[in-house]
Amino acid sequence: MGHQVLSMLNRLQNRRFFYFELPLIVFATLLAFGLQVLLTSGCCVGPDLVAYERIANLQGAQSNFWLSADAFNENFWGMLYPTFLHYSMEISGGSLEFVQWIQRLMVAALVPAVWLLTAHLGPKVRITSAFVLALSPTSIWLGNSFGYEVLLAFLLTYGVVLAWIIKERQFESRPFLLVLFPLFSGILIGLAMLAQSKALIIVPVVLYLLWRQSRRSALWGIAGIFIPLIPWMVRNFYVLGTFSPLSNNAGYNLWVGNSPEAILGGSVASAPPLPAGATSQLGAALTFMIEQPEATIDLIFRKVMRLWQPIYAYPEIVEPGPGRFLLHIFAGVLAALILFGFLAFLGGRLFVSPPRVPDVTPLAIFVLLFCLSHLPFIAEPRFMSAVLPVTLSVAVPTVLYLGQHWERLLKPSVGRSNLSEKSLE
């Protein structure tokens, strides 16, 4: 009898998924794509588009481009996004609009990724998380801006998704998936490192997620990371004399973010001149940080605030006035809630463990490490857009949890029984 009841409940849950939840996720995905098209601020915008487009065009114009030491400005720029730009434009006959459509599809594909990251927390959480991503002004900006952020967001998100869902799925009947998922997770993370070297900092989190499944999964993940890196390492050794797959802009970014002219710790049109006696930007930055620790600490606080600032959309169809004012208010409130949810999780996790907080600790560490990687260098709000899906997978469940259980949290004497993950459903 019990088995029959359980079987009936499973069938009802499946029906609910196929007739209710799945259509909502499909709608949220289409909504994310549609809003990017509807609320576009025009084509061909991005802070580094001129440099990326120049490198992309050189790839087609120079036969020896890949063997030139000047390619990517001697690896100052990450190689993946200009290469993606080159081949996308080559397919479309040089159309940046075509690239923009691809980027919008990438952002729309992040919606089901968020759903997968929060799947274990119940339908209410995963559906809400998916719609928050679809409605986020950052998502609208991400798909329409020409920069590495959209490519990095796609690679990082699905890299961690493949490592994350191994914990959630049973693969006994398909053991080959225990090889494919870690392998492709590693490949995506390796490609992310070629897009931006700072992706290196989240590698331990991904390997930890794979290690939770098995040591073999972690080894497959490591192998996957090196699959895209090794060809680039060999090329760099042959051309530049170094096996490093990382970009060489650390000294520049450190000096721009830590110099007497640094005010907010953000990007500038050109690096400040080196002080007398300095021989490198790296050395000048380290000297400044050592000799003026109070200014360095002050800049770190400003960089933190700058990283978490809202990203505003300026759609062509919304004229300056009440409509755009309300859109910016929405962006500000949403950014504040996301930051509140993330910080609330970090604060709560210091004192309690799941199930009294949502079970997303590795994802929170993922976001925290990515945020910290910018603090010694430069900080821009757009940098954190690359981890928006993972950030929402922490912040949204936490806000929903607090909203549902605020009375118990304010009155600890009421309902001290453990709160299961089902309470989020």
N, C-alpha and C positions, 0 to 999 in steps of 0.2 A: 504493500500500500504506500509506504513512504517513498519507494522508488518511483511509483507511478505519479505521486504528487510532485516530486522533484523533476521528473520528465515533463510534466505539464507546465511547471513554472519556467523551465528552460525554453519550451516552445513559445510561451507567452513573451519571454524576454526577447527571443529571436524576432518575433512578430513586431514587438515594440521597436527594435533596432531597425528593421527593414522598412517599416511603414512610418516611423516617426523620426528616429535619430538620424539614420542615413540620409533621408531627404533634406534634413536641416543642415547637415554637414556639406552636402552638395550645394545647397543654397548659399551657405556662408562662403564657400569657395568661389562660386560665381559672383557673389556680392563683392568679394575682395577684388576680383578682376574688373567688374563693372565700375566700381568706384574709382579705380585707378584710371580707367578710360574717361569717365565722366568728369572727374575732378582734376584732370591733368593741368599742370601749369605750363604746358608747351613742351615741345621736343628739344632735345639737344642742350640740356642744362646739366651742370655738375661742376664742382670746384676744380677738379683735375681733368676735365674732359679734353682740354687742348693738348695736354701732355699725352694722355692715353690715345687720342686719335692720331697724333703725330707718330707715336710708336707703332700703332696698328698699321698706318699707311706705309711706314718704312719696311714692315715685314713683307709686304708685297712688292715694294720697289727695289729692295736690295737683295740680290741673290745670295750673298754671304752674310745676311743679317744675323743668323743664329751663331755664327762663328766670329762675330765682331765684338771687340771689347766695349764698344760704345753702345751696344744694344741695351735697351732699358737703362740708359745712362749709367753704364757699368753697374748694373743691378741695383741702382737707386730705387727703381720702381719694381714692385712685384710683377712677375711675368704673366700671370694667368689672365687678369682682366684685359690687358691690351691684346693678348692672343685671342681671347674670346671675342673681343670687339673686331679684330681683323677677320676672323673666319665668318663671323655673323654678317659683316658688311660684304665680304666676298660672295657669300651665298646670295645676298639681296642686291648686288650691284652697287654697293656703297651706301645703302640706305641706313641712316641712324634710326629712322622710325621703325624699321624691322627689328633692330636691336631692342628698342623700347618695348615692342610687343612681346619679345622673348622674356624680358625682365618682368613684365607684368604677369606672365604665366608662372614665372618662378615664385613671385610673391604669393600668388593665388595658391600655389602648391604648398605653401607653408601652413595653410589653414588645416588640412588633414594631419600635418606633422604635429601641430599643437594638440590636436585631438588625440593622437597616439601617445604623446607624452603625458597627458592627463587622464588616459583611459581608465587607469586603476582607481581613480577617485570618484567615479560615478558619472552618470549622464549629465546631471546638472552642471558639474564643474567643467566637463570636457566640451559641452555645447557652448557654455558661456565663454570659455577661453577661446574657442574658435571664432565666435562672433566678435569678441573684443579685438582680436587680431585683424579681422576683416574690416572693422570700422576704424581702426587706428589711423590717425593722420600720418604716423610714421610709415605705415605700410603703403599709403598712397604716395608719399615722397619716395620711398625706397624703389618702387617699380619705375618711377619716372625720372630718376636721377641717374646720370651716367657716372658711375664710380664703382669701386670694388665692393662696396658694402652689400649690394644685392647678391652678388655671386658668393661672397663670404657667408652671408646669412643662409643661403640655400645649402651650401656645403656643410657648414657647421651644424645646422639644424638636423639635416638628414644623417649626418655622421653620428650625432648623439642619439637620434631616434633608433637607428639600427642597433646600437649598443644597448639602448634602454629597453627595447621591447623583447630582447632575449630573456630578460627577467620575467616578462609578462606572458610569454607564449611557451607552450609545450611543444617541443620539436622532436619528441621521441620517434614519431612515425616518419619524420623527414630529417634524418641526421645531416644531410648535405647542407641544410640551412644553417646548422651550427658552424659551418665553414664559410658559407657565402655571406651571412650577415656580418660577422666580425671582419672578414676580408674587405667587404665593400665599405664598412664603417671606416676602416683604416685608410682605404683609398680616398674617400671623401675628405678625411682629416688631412691627409697628405696634400691633396689638391688645395685645401684651404690654406695650408702653409705656403703654397706657391702663390696664392692670391695675396696673403698678408702674413708676414713672418710671425706676428704676434699670436697667431693661432697655435703656435708651439706651446703656449702656456696652459692650454686646456687639454693637451694630450694625456697627462696623468689621470684626469677625470674619466676620459673615454676608456683608457686602459683599465681603470678600476672597475668600471661598469662591466667590461668584458671579463675581467678576472673573477667577478662575482659569479659568473656562469661557470667558468672553468679556466684553468691555466692555458689549455689549448686554445680557447677563444681569444685570450689576450695575445698569445703568440701569433695567431692569424691576424689579429688587429695590427700588431707591430709590422708584420710582413706587408700588410696592405698599405700602411703609411709609407713604406719605403718604395713601393712600386712606382708612384709618380715622382718621388724625390730622386731616385738613383740616376735616371737619365739627365736630370738637371744638374746633379752633383758632378757627374762625369763631364758634362759640357763646361761647367764652371772651372773645373780643374784644367781642362784643356785650354780654355780661353783666358781665364783670370788667374790660374795657379792656385785655386782654393777649392776644397771639396764642399764648402759651406753652401747649403741650398737657400740660405736666408738673404734677405735684402741688406744692403750696406748703408741704410739711411739712419742708423741708430745715432751716430754722432751728430748729424744735422738736427734730428728731432730733439735730441737731448739739449743741444745748444739753444734752439728756438724756444724750448719750454723752460729753460733755466739760464737766463741772461739778464743783464740790467734792464733791457728793454722789454722783457716779458711782463705783461700786465695781468692777463687772464690765463696765460698758459696755453693759448690756442695757436692755430696756424697763422702765419704771416706771409706777405707777398714775397719777401726775401729774408734770408737769415741776417741777423745783425753782424756788423764787422767784428772780427776777432780783436780782442784787446792786445795791447803791446806785449810782446814776449810770448804770446800763445802760438803754438805750432799746429793745433788742430781744434776742430769744434768740440770733439769729445773731451780733450784736455781742458779747454776753456770752460765747458759746462761743469765738469767735476770741480774745478777750482772755485767757480762761483758757488756751487752747492756747499763746499766745505767752508769757504770763507764767510758766507752769508746764510747760515742755517735758518735764521728766522724768515728770510725772504723765500727760501726753498719750501719751508713748511707752509707759509702763507699761500704760495702758489699751488701746493698740493690740495689745500682746501678749496681753492678756486677751481682747480681742475675737476675735483669731485662734483661740485655744483654744476660745472659746465657740461660734464658728461651726461648728467641726468636732466638737463633742460629739455623742454618740449621741442619737438620738431613741428613746425607749422606748414600747412599746405596753403598755397595761393592759387586756387583753381581759376581758370579763365572765365568760367560761367558764373562765378560769384563775384560781383562787383564790390569794391571797397565800400563798407557801410555796415548796416546791421547784420547782414548775412555772413560776411567774413568775420565780423566781431564775434558772433555766436560760434562760428567754426573754431576760432582761436581760443575762446573760452572752453570749448569742449576739449581741445587739445591740451590745454593747461590742466584742467581738472583730471583728465585721464592720466596724464603724466604724473600728477601728484598721487593719484590712487595707486598707480603701478609702483612708484617709489615707496609709498607707505606700505603696500602689501609685501614688497621685497624686504624692507627693513624690519617689518613686523615678524616675518618668518625668521630672519636671522636672529632677532632678539629673543623670540620664543624658543627657537631651537637650542639656545644656550642653556635653557633650564628644563625643557621637556623633550621627549622623543615621540615619534609616531607611535600610536595613532592619535596622540593629543595634539599633534600638528600634522599637516599634510606630508605624506611620504615623498618628498621631493628634494631631500638634502643634497644629493649629488648635483642636481640641476642648479641649486642655489650656489654651490661652490664653483660650478662652471661659470656662472655669471659673475660672481665675485672676483675670481681670478682674471677673467677677461677685463673687468673694470680696472683692477689694480695694475694691469699691464701697461695702462696709459699714463699712470700718475707720474712716473719719472720723466716722461717725454712731453708730448702735447696732447691736448684734449679738445674734442669737438663733440657736440651732441650727436652728430651723424655716426660717430664711431660705435656707439652702443646699439644702433639700429641693427647691427649684424647679429646681435643676440636677443633681439626683441621676442621671437617666439619662445625661447627658453626662459626669458625673464617673465613673460606672461604665464608660463607653466608653473611658476613659483608664486607670483603675486596674486593672480586671480583666485586660485584655490584658497590662499590665505585670507584674502578679503571676504570671500564667501563664508569661510569658516568663522571668522570674527563676527560677521553679520548674523550668522545663525546661532552663535553660542555666546554672544556678548553678555547676556544675563548671568550665565554660569561663570564667565570669566570675572565679572565684577563682583559676584557673590560666590566665592569658592565653597561655602558651606552647602550650597544647593547643587545637587547632582554631581557628587564627586566620582561617580562611576566612570570608568574609562570610556572615552569617546572613540568609537571605531570609525574607520574610513567610510563606512556606510552612512554615517551621519551627514556626510557631504552630498549624498545622492539626492 
